[in-house]
Amino acid sequence: MHFNTGYRPEAIPLVERFARVFGEYDTVVTPSASFAGMVRENHPVLAE
């Protein structure tokens, strides 16, 4: 939500937390295609 509404700096701590919580898993299941797209396409960019 933060990234999509223009709050990119505020999204970075959320991306870092997501990486800590789910980093050890091979697969994360979500019912939301937009969330899956965000993780796949934008998390690597924000994590740099």
mmCIF entry with sequence, helices, sheets and N, C-alpha, C, O atoms, coordinates in Angstrom:
data_MODEL
# 
_entry.id   MODEL 
# 
_entity.id                         1 
_entity.type                       polymer 
_entity.pdbx_number_of_molecules   1 
# 
_entity_poly.entity_id                      1 
_entity_poly.type                           'polypeptide(L)' 
_entity_poly.nstd_linkage                   no 
_entity_poly.nstd_monomer                   no 
_entity_poly.pdbx_seq_one_letter_code       MHFNTGYRPEAIPLVERFARVFGEYDTVVTPSASFAGMVRENHPVLAE 
_entity_poly.pdbx_seq_one_letter_code_can   MHFNTGYRPEAIPLVERFARVFGEYDTVVTPSASFAGMVRENHPVLAE 
_entity_poly.pdbx_strand_id                 A 
# 
loop_
_entity_poly_seq.entity_id 
_entity_poly_seq.num 
_entity_poly_seq.mon_id 
_entity_poly_seq.hetero 
1 1  MET n 
1 2  HIS n 
1 3  PHE n 
1 4  ASN n 
1 5  THR n 
1 6  GLY n 
1 7  TYR n 
1 8  ARG n 
1 9  PRO n 
1 10 GLU n 
1 11 ALA n 
1 12 ILE n 
1 13 PRO n 
1 14 LEU n 
1 15 VAL n 
1 16 GLU n 
1 17 ARG n 
1 18 PHE n 
1 19 ALA n 
1 20 ARG n 
1 21 VAL n 
1 22 PHE n 
1 23 GLY n 
1 24 GLU n 
1 25 TYR n 
1 26 ASP n 
1 27 THR n 
1 28 VAL n 
1 29 VAL n 
1 30 THR n 
1 31 PRO n 
1 32 SER n 
1 33 ALA n 
1 34 SER n 
1 35 PHE n 
1 36 ALA n 
1 37 GLY n 
1 38 MET n 
1 39 VAL n 
1 40 ARG n 
1 41 GLU n 
1 42 ASN n 
1 43 HIS n 
1 44 PRO n 
1 45 VAL n 
1 46 LEU n 
1 47 ALA n 
1 48 GLU n 
# 
_struct_asym.id          A 
_struct_asym.entity_id   1 
# 
loop_
_struct_conf.conf_type_id 
_struct_conf.id 
_struct_conf.pdbx_PDB_helix_id 
_struct_conf.beg_label_comp_id 
_struct_conf.beg_label_asym_id 
_struct_conf.beg_label_seq_id 
_struct_conf.pdbx_beg_PDB_ins_code 
_struct_conf.end_label_comp_id 
_struct_conf.end_label_asym_id 
_struct_conf.end_label_seq_id 
_struct_conf.pdbx_end_PDB_ins_code 
_struct_conf.beg_auth_comp_id 
_struct_conf.beg_auth_asym_id 
_struct_conf.beg_auth_seq_id 
_struct_conf.end_auth_comp_id 
_struct_conf.end_auth_asym_id 
_struct_conf.end_auth_seq_id 
_struct_conf.pdbx_PDB_helix_class 
_struct_conf.details 
_struct_conf.pdbx_PDB_helix_length 
HELX_P HELX_P1 AA1 PHE A 3  ? THR A 5  ? PHE A 3  THR A 5  5 ? 3  
HELX_P HELX_P2 AA2 ARG A 8  ? PHE A 22 ? ARG A 8  PHE A 22 1 ? 15 
HELX_P HELX_P3 AA3 ALA A 33 ? GLY A 37 ? ALA A 33 GLY A 37 1 ? 5  
HELX_P HELX_P4 AA4 MET A 38 ? ASN A 42 ? MET A 38 ASN A 42 3 ? 5  
HELX_P HELX_P5 AA5 HIS A 43 ? LEU A 46 ? HIS A 43 LEU A 46 1 ? 4  
# 
_struct_conf_type.id          HELX_P 
_struct_conf_type.criteria    ? 
_struct_conf_type.reference   ? 
# 
loop_
_atom_site.group_PDB 
_atom_site.id 
_atom_site.type_symbol 
_atom_site.label_atom_id 
_atom_site.label_alt_id 
_atom_site.label_comp_id 
_atom_site.label_asym_id 
_atom_site.label_entity_id 
_atom_site.label_seq_id 
_atom_site.pdbx_PDB_ins_code 
_atom_site.Cartn_x 
_atom_site.Cartn_y 
_atom_site.Cartn_z 
_atom_site.occupancy 
_atom_site.B_iso_or_equiv 
_atom_site.pdbx_formal_charge 
_atom_site.auth_seq_id 
_atom_site.auth_comp_id 
_atom_site.auth_asym_id 
_atom_site.auth_atom_id 
_atom_site.pdbx_PDB_model_num 
ATOM 1   N N  . MET A 1 1  ? 0.823  -1.182  0.000  1.00 0.00 ? 1  MET A N  1 
ATOM 2   C CA . MET A 1 1  ? 0.000  0.000   0.000  1.00 0.00 ? 1  MET A CA 1 
ATOM 3   C C  . MET A 1 1  ? 0.872  1.253   0.000  1.00 0.00 ? 1  MET A C  1 
ATOM 4   O O  . MET A 1 1  ? 0.599  2.183   -0.759 1.00 0.00 ? 1  MET A O  1 
ATOM 5   N N  . HIS A 1 2  ? 1.890  1.302   0.810  1.00 0.00 ? 2  HIS A N  1 
ATOM 6   C CA . HIS A 1 2  ? 2.734  2.494   0.896  1.00 0.00 ? 2  HIS A CA 1 
ATOM 7   C C  . HIS A 1 2  ? 3.405  2.786   -0.445 1.00 0.00 ? 2  HIS A C  1 
ATOM 8   O O  . HIS A 1 2  ? 3.357  3.912   -0.941 1.00 0.00 ? 2  HIS A O  1 
ATOM 9   N N  . PHE A 1 3  ? 4.016  1.782   -1.012 1.00 0.00 ? 3  PHE A N  1 
ATOM 10  C CA . PHE A 1 3  ? 4.741  1.968   -2.271 1.00 0.00 ? 3  PHE A CA 1 
ATOM 11  C C  . PHE A 1 3  ? 3.800  2.419   -3.381 1.00 0.00 ? 3  PHE A C  1 
ATOM 12  O O  . PHE A 1 3  ? 4.122  3.335   -4.137 1.00 0.00 ? 3  PHE A O  1 
ATOM 13  N N  . ASN A 1 4  ? 2.650  1.784   -3.477 1.00 0.00 ? 4  ASN A N  1 
ATOM 14  C CA . ASN A 1 4  ? 1.699  2.096   -4.547 1.00 0.00 ? 4  ASN A CA 1 
ATOM 15  C C  . ASN A 1 4  ? 1.078  3.475   -4.421 1.00 0.00 ? 4  ASN A C  1 
ATOM 16  O O  . ASN A 1 4  ? 0.563  4.005   -5.406 1.00 0.00 ? 4  ASN A O  1 
ATOM 17  N N  . THR A 1 5  ? 1.113  4.062   -3.252 1.00 0.00 ? 5  THR A N  1 
ATOM 18  C CA . THR A 1 5  ? 0.528  5.389   -3.060 1.00 0.00 ? 5  THR A CA 1 
ATOM 19  C C  . THR A 1 5  ? 1.591  6.482   -2.957 1.00 0.00 ? 5  THR A C  1 
ATOM 20  O O  . THR A 1 5  ? 1.285  7.615   -2.587 1.00 0.00 ? 5  THR A O  1 
ATOM 21  N N  . GLY A 1 6  ? 2.839  6.142   -3.285 1.00 0.00 ? 6  GLY A N  1 
ATOM 22  C CA . GLY A 1 6  ? 3.882  7.155   -3.357 1.00 0.00 ? 6  GLY A CA 1 
ATOM 23  C C  . GLY A 1 6  ? 4.728  7.330   -2.111 1.00 0.00 ? 6  GLY A C  1 
ATOM 24  O O  . GLY A 1 6  ? 5.550  8.244   -2.052 1.00 0.00 ? 6  GLY A O  1 
ATOM 25  N N  . TYR A 1 7  ? 4.547  6.477   -1.118 1.00 0.00 ? 7  TYR A N  1 
ATOM 26  C CA . TYR A 1 7  ? 5.327  6.573   0.121  1.00 0.00 ? 7  TYR A CA 1 
ATOM 27  C C  . TYR A 1 7  ? 6.454  5.546   0.107  1.00 0.00 ? 7  TYR A C  1 
ATOM 28  O O  . TYR A 1 7  ? 6.527  4.669   0.968  1.00 0.00 ? 7  TYR A O  1 
ATOM 29  N N  . ARG A 1 8  ? 7.318  5.670   -0.877 1.00 0.00 ? 8  ARG A N  1 
ATOM 30  C CA . ARG A 1 8  ? 8.406  4.700   -1.053 1.00 0.00 ? 8  ARG A CA 1 
ATOM 31  C C  . ARG A 1 8  ? 9.310  4.586   0.168  1.00 0.00 ? 8  ARG A C  1 
ATOM 32  O O  . ARG A 1 8  ? 9.582  3.465   0.599  1.00 0.00 ? 8  ARG A O  1 
ATOM 33  N N  . PRO A 1 9  ? 9.796  5.696   0.755  1.00 0.00 ? 9  PRO A N  1 
ATOM 34  C CA . PRO A 1 9  ? 10.671 5.549   1.932  1.00 0.00 ? 9  PRO A CA 1 
ATOM 35  C C  . PRO A 1 9  ? 9.982  4.834   3.098  1.00 0.00 ? 9  PRO A C  1 
ATOM 36  O O  . PRO A 1 9  ? 10.626 4.095   3.842  1.00 0.00 ? 9  PRO A O  1 
ATOM 37  N N  . GLU A 1 10 ? 8.694  5.051   3.254  1.00 0.00 ? 10 GLU A N  1 
ATOM 38  C CA . GLU A 1 10 ? 7.961  4.407   4.344  1.00 0.00 ? 10 GLU A CA 1 
ATOM 39  C C  . GLU A 1 10 ? 7.767  2.915   4.095  1.00 0.00 ? 10 GLU A C  1 
ATOM 40  O O  . GLU A 1 10 ? 7.527  2.156   5.034  1.00 0.00 ? 10 GLU A O  1 
ATOM 41  N N  . ALA A 1 11 ? 7.871  2.491   2.839  1.00 0.00 ? 11 ALA A N  1 
ATOM 42  C CA . ALA A 1 11 ? 7.705  1.077   2.503  1.00 0.00 ? 11 ALA A CA 1 
ATOM 43  C C  . ALA A 1 11 ? 8.942  0.258   2.831  1.00 0.00 ? 11 ALA A C  1 
ATOM 44  O O  . ALA A 1 11 ? 8.845  -0.952  3.037  1.00 0.00 ? 11 ALA A O  1 
ATOM 45  N N  . ILE A 1 12 ? 10.091 0.892   2.881  1.00 0.00 ? 12 ILE A N  1 
ATOM 46  C CA . ILE A 1 12 ? 11.352 0.160   3.062  1.00 0.00 ? 12 ILE A CA 1 
ATOM 47  C C  . ILE A 1 12 ? 11.388 -0.647  4.365  1.00 0.00 ? 12 ILE A C  1 
ATOM 48  O O  . ILE A 1 12 ? 11.784 -1.812  4.321  1.00 0.00 ? 12 ILE A O  1 
ATOM 49  N N  . PRO A 1 13 ? 10.996 -0.096  5.528  1.00 0.00 ? 13 PRO A N  1 
ATOM 50  C CA . PRO A 1 13 ? 10.987 -0.927  6.738  1.00 0.00 ? 13 PRO A CA 1 
ATOM 51  C C  . PRO A 1 13 ? 10.042 -2.125  6.633  1.00 0.00 ? 13 PRO A C  1 
ATOM 52  O O  . PRO A 1 13 ? 10.314 -3.179  7.209  1.00 0.00 ? 13 PRO A O  1 
ATOM 53  N N  . LEU A 1 14 ? 8.945  -1.974  5.908  1.00 0.00 ? 14 LEU A N  1 
ATOM 54  C CA . LEU A 1 14 ? 8.009  -3.089  5.736  1.00 0.00 ? 14 LEU A CA 1 
ATOM 55  C C  . LEU A 1 14 ? 8.628  -4.184  4.869  1.00 0.00 ? 14 LEU A C  1 
ATOM 56  O O  . LEU A 1 14 ? 8.440  -5.372  5.132  1.00 0.00 ? 14 LEU A O  1 
ATOM 57  N N  . VAL A 1 15 ? 9.363  -3.782  3.842  1.00 0.00 ? 15 VAL A N  1 
ATOM 58  C CA . VAL A 1 15 ? 10.051 -4.749  2.981  1.00 0.00 ? 15 VAL A CA 1 
ATOM 59  C C  . VAL A 1 15 ? 11.129 -5.477  3.779  1.00 0.00 ? 15 VAL A C  1 
ATOM 60  O O  . VAL A 1 15 ? 11.286 -6.691  3.647  1.00 0.00 ? 15 VAL A O  1 
ATOM 61  N N  . GLU A 1 16 ? 11.858 -4.754  4.592  1.00 0.00 ? 16 GLU A N  1 
ATOM 62  C CA . GLU A 1 16 ? 12.908 -5.374  5.412  1.00 0.00 ? 16 GLU A CA 1 
ATOM 63  C C  . GLU A 1 16 ? 12.314 -6.373  6.397  1.00 0.00 ? 16 GLU A C  1 
ATOM 64  O O  . GLU A 1 16 ? 12.865 -7.455  6.598  1.00 0.00 ? 16 GLU A O  1 
ATOM 65  N N  . ARG A 1 17 ? 11.198 -6.013  7.005  1.00 0.00 ? 17 ARG A N  1 
ATOM 66  C CA . ARG A 1 17 ? 10.542 -6.939  7.942  1.00 0.00 ? 17 ARG A CA 1 
ATOM 67  C C  . ARG A 1 17 ? 10.030 -8.174  7.217  1.00 0.00 ? 17 ARG A C  1 
ATOM 68  O O  . ARG A 1 17 ? 10.191 -9.293  7.705  1.00 0.00 ? 17 ARG A O  1 
ATOM 69  N N  . PHE A 1 18 ? 9.417  -7.979  6.059  1.00 0.00 ? 18 PHE A N  1 
ATOM 70  C CA . PHE A 1 18 ? 8.933  -9.110  5.261  1.00 0.00 ? 18 PHE A CA 1 
ATOM 71  C C  . PHE A 1 18 ? 10.085 -10.065 4.961  1.00 0.00 ? 18 PHE A C  1 
ATOM 72  O O  . PHE A 1 18 ? 9.934  -11.281 5.076  1.00 0.00 ? 18 PHE A O  1 
ATOM 73  N N  . ALA A 1 19 ? 11.230 -9.515  4.577  1.00 0.00 ? 19 ALA A N  1 
ATOM 74  C CA . ALA A 1 19 ? 12.398 -10.347 4.267  1.00 0.00 ? 19 ALA A CA 1 
ATOM 75  C C  . ALA A 1 19 ? 12.872 -11.126 5.490  1.00 0.00 ? 19 ALA A C  1 
ATOM 76  O O  . ALA A 1 19 ? 13.250 -12.292 5.377  1.00 0.00 ? 19 ALA A O  1 
ATOM 77  N N  . ARG A 1 20 ? 12.852 -10.483 6.658  1.00 0.00 ? 20 ARG A N  1 
ATOM 78  C CA . ARG A 1 20 ? 13.253 -11.179 7.897  1.00 0.00 ? 20 ARG A CA 1 
ATOM 79  C C  . ARG A 1 20 ? 12.273 -12.294 8.240  1.00 0.00 ? 20 ARG A C  1 
ATOM 80  O O  . ARG A 1 20 ? 12.690 -13.399 8.588  1.00 0.00 ? 20 ARG A O  1 
ATOM 81  N N  . VAL A 1 21 ? 10.998 -12.023 8.148  1.00 0.00 ? 21 VAL A N  1 
ATOM 82  C CA . VAL A 1 21 ? 9.973  -12.985 8.577  1.00 0.00 ? 21 VAL A CA 1 
ATOM 83  C C  . VAL A 1 21 ? 9.869  -14.163 7.606  1.00 0.00 ? 21 VAL A C  1 
ATOM 84  O O  . VAL A 1 21 ? 9.761  -15.313 8.033  1.00 0.00 ? 21 VAL A O  1 
ATOM 85  N N  . PHE A 1 22 ? 9.900  -13.879 6.304  1.00 0.00 ? 22 PHE A N  1 
ATOM 86  C CA . PHE A 1 22 ? 9.646  -14.927 5.315  1.00 0.00 ? 22 PHE A CA 1 
ATOM 87  C C  . PHE A 1 22 ? 10.890 -15.364 4.547  1.00 0.00 ? 22 PHE A C  1 
ATOM 88  O O  . PHE A 1 22 ? 10.791 -16.216 3.665  1.00 0.00 ? 22 PHE A O  1 
ATOM 89  N N  . GLY A 1 23 ? 12.051 -14.806 4.856  1.00 0.00 ? 23 GLY A N  1 
ATOM 90  C CA . GLY A 1 23 ? 13.271 -15.077 4.111  1.00 0.00 ? 23 GLY A CA 1 
ATOM 91  C C  . GLY A 1 23 ? 13.718 -16.526 4.078  1.00 0.00 ? 23 GLY A C  1 
ATOM 92  O O  . GLY A 1 23 ? 14.356 -16.949 3.115  1.00 0.00 ? 23 GLY A O  1 
ATOM 93  N N  . GLU A 1 24 ? 13.402 -17.284 5.096  1.00 0.00 ? 24 GLU A N  1 
ATOM 94  C CA . GLU A 1 24 ? 13.872 -18.673 5.138  1.00 0.00 ? 24 GLU A CA 1 
ATOM 95  C C  . GLU A 1 24 ? 12.961 -19.638 4.383  1.00 0.00 ? 24 GLU A C  1 
ATOM 96  O O  . GLU A 1 24 ? 13.294 -20.815 4.242  1.00 0.00 ? 24 GLU A O  1 
ATOM 97  N N  . TYR A 1 25 ? 11.824 -19.160 3.900  1.00 0.00 ? 25 TYR A N  1 
ATOM 98  C CA . TYR A 1 25 ? 10.871 -20.021 3.207  1.00 0.00 ? 25 TYR A CA 1 
ATOM 99  C C  . TYR A 1 25 ? 11.100 -19.992 1.699  1.00 0.00 ? 25 TYR A C  1 
ATOM 100 O O  . TYR A 1 25 ? 11.477 -18.966 1.132  1.00 0.00 ? 25 TYR A O  1 
ATOM 101 N N  . ASP A 1 26 ? 10.865 -21.133 1.066  1.00 0.00 ? 26 ASP A N  1 
ATOM 102 C CA . ASP A 1 26 ? 10.976 -21.220 -0.388 1.00 0.00 ? 26 ASP A CA 1 
ATOM 103 C C  . ASP A 1 26 ? 9.737  -20.672 -1.081 1.00 0.00 ? 26 ASP A C  1 
ATOM 104 O O  . ASP A 1 26 ? 9.819  -20.161 -2.198 1.00 0.00 ? 26 ASP A O  1 
ATOM 105 N N  . THR A 1 27 ? 8.590  -20.780 -0.420 1.00 0.00 ? 27 THR A N  1 
ATOM 106 C CA . THR A 1 27 ? 7.316  -20.376 -1.014 1.00 0.00 ? 27 THR A CA 1 
ATOM 107 C C  . THR A 1 27 ? 6.495  -19.612 0.000  1.00 0.00 ? 27 THR A C  1 
ATOM 108 O O  . THR A 1 27 ? 6.427  -19.986 1.170  1.00 0.00 ? 27 THR A O  1 
ATOM 109 N N  . VAL A 1 28 ? 5.874  -18.542 -0.454 1.00 0.00 ? 28 VAL A N  1 
ATOM 110 C CA . VAL A 1 28 ? 4.927  -17.786 0.361  1.00 0.00 ? 28 VAL A CA 1 
ATOM 111 C C  . VAL A 1 28 ? 3.644  -17.709 -0.450 1.00 0.00 ? 28 VAL A C  1 
ATOM 112 O O  . VAL A 1 28 ? 3.664  -17.274 -1.601 1.00 0.00 ? 28 VAL A O  1 
ATOM 113 N N  . VAL A 1 29 ? 2.531  -18.127 0.138  1.00 0.00 ? 29 VAL A N  1 
ATOM 114 C CA . VAL A 1 29 ? 1.247  -18.151 -0.558 1.00 0.00 ? 29 VAL A CA 1 
ATOM 115 C C  . VAL A 1 29 ? 0.433  -16.933 -0.154 1.00 0.00 ? 29 VAL A C  1 
ATOM 116 O O  . VAL A 1 29 ? 0.336  -16.603 1.028  1.00 0.00 ? 29 VAL A O  1 
ATOM 117 N N  . THR A 1 30 ? -0.150 -16.271 -1.142 1.00 0.00 ? 30 THR A N  1 
ATOM 118 C CA . THR A 1 30 ? -1.009 -15.122 -0.884 1.00 0.00 ? 30 THR A CA 1 
ATOM 119 C C  . THR A 1 30 ? -2.234 -15.185 -1.792 1.00 0.00 ? 30 THR A C  1 
ATOM 120 O O  . THR A 1 30 ? -2.127 -15.600 -2.946 1.00 0.00 ? 30 THR A O  1 
ATOM 121 N N  . PRO A 1 31 ? -3.382 -14.784 -1.288 1.00 0.00 ? 31 PRO A N  1 
ATOM 122 C CA . PRO A 1 31 ? -4.576 -14.763 -2.137 1.00 0.00 ? 31 PRO A CA 1 
ATOM 123 C C  . PRO A 1 31 ? -4.650 -13.510 -3.010 1.00 0.00 ? 31 PRO A C  1 
ATOM 124 O O  . PRO A 1 31 ? -5.588 -13.361 -3.794 1.00 0.00 ? 31 PRO A O  1 
ATOM 125 N N  . SER A 1 32 ? -3.688 -12.621 -2.885 1.00 0.00 ? 32 SER A N  1 
ATOM 126 C CA . SER A 1 32 ? -3.718 -11.343 -3.575 1.00 0.00 ? 32 SER A CA 1 
ATOM 127 C C  . SER A 1 32 ? -2.679 -11.290 -4.692 1.00 0.00 ? 32 SER A C  1 
ATOM 128 O O  . SER A 1 32 ? -1.477 -11.345 -4.434 1.00 0.00 ? 32 SER A O  1 
ATOM 129 N N  . ALA A 1 33 ? -3.145 -11.186 -5.924 1.00 0.00 ? 33 ALA A N  1 
ATOM 130 C CA . ALA A 1 33 ? -2.218 -11.092 -7.054 1.00 0.00 ? 33 ALA A CA 1 
ATOM 131 C C  . ALA A 1 33 ? -1.399 -9.806  -6.989 1.00 0.00 ? 33 ALA A C  1 
ATOM 132 O O  . ALA A 1 33 ? -0.225 -9.800  -7.360 1.00 0.00 ? 33 ALA A O  1 
ATOM 133 N N  . SER A 1 34 ? -2.004 -8.724  -6.523 1.00 0.00 ? 34 SER A N  1 
ATOM 134 C CA . SER A 1 34 ? -1.261 -7.467  -6.449 1.00 0.00 ? 34 SER A CA 1 
ATOM 135 C C  . SER A 1 34 ? -0.152 -7.552  -5.412 1.00 0.00 ? 34 SER A C  1 
ATOM 136 O O  . SER A 1 34 ? 0.919  -6.978  -5.610 1.00 0.00 ? 34 SER A O  1 
ATOM 137 N N  . PHE A 1 35 ? -0.388 -8.258  -4.309 1.00 0.00 ? 35 PHE A N  1 
ATOM 138 C CA . PHE A 1 35 ? 0.655  -8.447  -3.302 1.00 0.00 ? 35 PHE A CA 1 
ATOM 139 C C  . PHE A 1 35 ? 1.785  -9.304  -3.868 1.00 0.00 ? 35 PHE A C  1 
ATOM 140 O O  . PHE A 1 35 ? 2.961  -8.990  -3.681 1.00 0.00 ? 35 PHE A O  1 
ATOM 141 N N  . ALA A 1 36 ? 1.429  -10.374 -4.552 1.00 0.00 ? 36 ALA A N  1 
ATOM 142 C CA . ALA A 1 36 ? 2.451  -11.233 -5.150 1.00 0.00 ? 36 ALA A CA 1 
ATOM 143 C C  . ALA A 1 36 ? 3.284  -10.447 -6.156 1.00 0.00 ? 36 ALA A C  1 
ATOM 144 O O  . ALA A 1 36 ? 4.505  -10.598 -6.201 1.00 0.00 ? 36 ALA A O  1 
ATOM 145 N N  . GLY A 1 37 ? 2.644  -9.620  -6.952 1.00 0.00 ? 37 GLY A N  1 
ATOM 146 C CA . GLY A 1 37 ? 3.358  -8.792  -7.911 1.00 0.00 ? 37 GLY A CA 1 
ATOM 147 C C  . GLY A 1 37 ? 4.278  -7.798  -7.231 1.00 0.00 ? 37 GLY A C  1 
ATOM 148 O O  . GLY A 1 37 ? 5.397  -7.563  -7.686 1.00 0.00 ? 37 GLY A O  1 
ATOM 149 N N  . MET A 1 38 ? 3.804  -7.217  -6.142 1.00 0.00 ? 38 MET A N  1 
ATOM 150 C CA . MET A 1 38 ? 4.620  -6.261  -5.391 1.00 0.00 ? 38 MET A CA 1 
ATOM 151 C C  . MET A 1 38 ? 5.883  -6.937  -4.854 1.00 0.00 ? 38 MET A C  1 
ATOM 152 O O  . MET A 1 38 ? 6.985  -6.402  -4.972 1.00 0.00 ? 38 MET A O  1 
ATOM 153 N N  . VAL A 1 39 ? 5.709  -8.101  -4.272 1.00 0.00 ? 39 VAL A N  1 
ATOM 154 C CA . VAL A 1 39 ? 6.855  -8.827  -3.711 1.00 0.00 ? 39 VAL A CA 1 
ATOM 155 C C  . VAL A 1 39 ? 7.816  -9.236  -4.824 1.00 0.00 ? 39 VAL A C  1 
ATOM 156 O O  . VAL A 1 39 ? 9.031  -9.101  -4.676 1.00 0.00 ? 39 VAL A O  1 
ATOM 157 N N  . ARG A 1 40 ? 7.296  -9.719  -5.904 1.00 0.00 ? 40 ARG A N  1 
ATOM 158 C CA . ARG A 1 40 ? 8.132  -10.205 -6.994 1.00 0.00 ? 40 ARG A CA 1 
ATOM 159 C C  . ARG A 1 40 ? 8.852  -9.071  -7.719 1.00 0.00 ? 40 ARG A C  1 
ATOM 160 O O  . ARG A 1 40 ? 10.040 -9.189  -8.017 1.00 0.00 ? 40 ARG A O  1 
ATOM 161 N N  . GLU A 1 41 ? 8.160  -7.991  -8.003 1.00 0.00 ? 41 GLU A N  1 
ATOM 162 C CA . GLU A 1 41 ? 8.716  -6.936  -8.851 1.00 0.00 ? 41 GLU A CA 1 
ATOM 163 C C  . GLU A 1 41 ? 9.386  -5.798  -8.080 1.00 0.00 ? 41 GLU A C  1 
ATOM 164 O O  . GLU A 1 41 ? 10.417 -5.286  -8.514 1.00 0.00 ? 41 GLU A O  1 
ATOM 165 N N  . ASN A 1 42 ? 8.822  -5.401  -6.958 1.00 0.00 ? 42 ASN A N  1 
ATOM 166 C CA . ASN A 1 42 ? 9.288  -4.176  -6.288 1.00 0.00 ? 42 ASN A CA 1 
ATOM 167 C C  . ASN A 1 42 ? 10.133 -4.407  -5.038 1.00 0.00 ? 42 ASN A C  1 
ATOM 168 O O  . ASN A 1 42 ? 10.966 -3.565  -4.704 1.00 0.00 ? 42 ASN A O  1 
ATOM 169 N N  . HIS A 1 43 ? 9.943  -5.508  -4.349 1.00 0.00 ? 43 HIS A N  1 
ATOM 170 C CA . HIS A 1 43 ? 10.747 -5.740  -3.156 1.00 0.00 ? 43 HIS A CA 1 
ATOM 171 C C  . HIS A 1 43 ? 12.239 -5.774  -3.463 1.00 0.00 ? 43 HIS A C  1 
ATOM 172 O O  . HIS A 1 43 ? 13.020 -5.195  -2.708 1.00 0.00 ? 43 HIS A O  1 
ATOM 173 N N  . PRO A 1 44 ? 12.670 -6.435  -4.548 1.00 0.00 ? 44 PRO A N  1 
ATOM 174 C CA . PRO A 1 44 ? 14.117 -6.425  -4.829 1.00 0.00 ? 44 PRO A CA 1 
ATOM 175 C C  . PRO A 1 44 ? 14.650 -5.007  -5.069 1.00 0.00 ? 44 PRO A C  1 
ATOM 176 O O  . PRO A 1 44 ? 15.785 -4.705  -4.698 1.00 0.00 ? 44 PRO A O  1 
ATOM 177 N N  . VAL A 1 45 ? 13.861 -4.158  -5.669 1.00 0.00 ? 45 VAL A N  1 
ATOM 178 C CA . VAL A 1 45 ? 14.282 -2.777  -5.929 1.00 0.00 ? 45 VAL A CA 1 
ATOM 179 C C  . VAL A 1 45 ? 14.403 -2.002  -4.632 1.00 0.00 ? 45 VAL A C  1 
ATOM 180 O O  . VAL A 1 45 ? 15.367 -1.264  -4.429 1.00 0.00 ? 45 VAL A O  1 
ATOM 181 N N  . LEU A 1 46 ? 13.424 -2.169  -3.751 1.00 0.00 ? 46 LEU A N  1 
ATOM 182 C CA . LEU A 1 46 ? 13.424 -1.450  -2.472 1.00 0.00 ? 46 LEU A CA 1 
ATOM 183 C C  . LEU A 1 46 ? 14.495 -1.960  -1.524 1.00 0.00 ? 46 LEU A C  1 
ATOM 184 O O  . LEU A 1 46 ? 14.990 -1.203  -0.688 1.00 0.00 ? 46 LEU A O  1 
ATOM 185 N N  . ALA A 1 47 ? 14.855 -3.210  -1.636 1.00 0.00 ? 47 ALA A N  1 
ATOM 186 C CA . ALA A 1 47 ? 15.817 -3.818  -0.732 1.00 0.00 ? 47 ALA A CA 1 
ATOM 187 C C  . ALA A 1 47 ? 17.263 -3.430  -1.052 1.00 0.00 ? 47 ALA A C  1 
ATOM 188 O O  . ALA A 1 47 ? 18.167 -3.745  -0.278 1.00 0.00 ? 47 ALA A O  1 
ATOM 189 N N  . GLU A 1 48 ? 17.490 -2.760  -2.166 1.00 0.00 ? 48 GLU A N  1 
ATOM 190 C CA . GLU A 1 48 ? 18.854 -2.387  -2.561 1.00 0.00 ? 48 GLU A CA 1 
ATOM 191 C C  . GLU A 1 48 ? 19.452 -1.361  -1.652 1.00 0.00 ? 48 GLU A C  1 
ATOM 192 O O  . GLU A 1 48 ? 20.594 -0.947  -1.854 1.00 0.00 ? 48 GLU A O  1 
# 
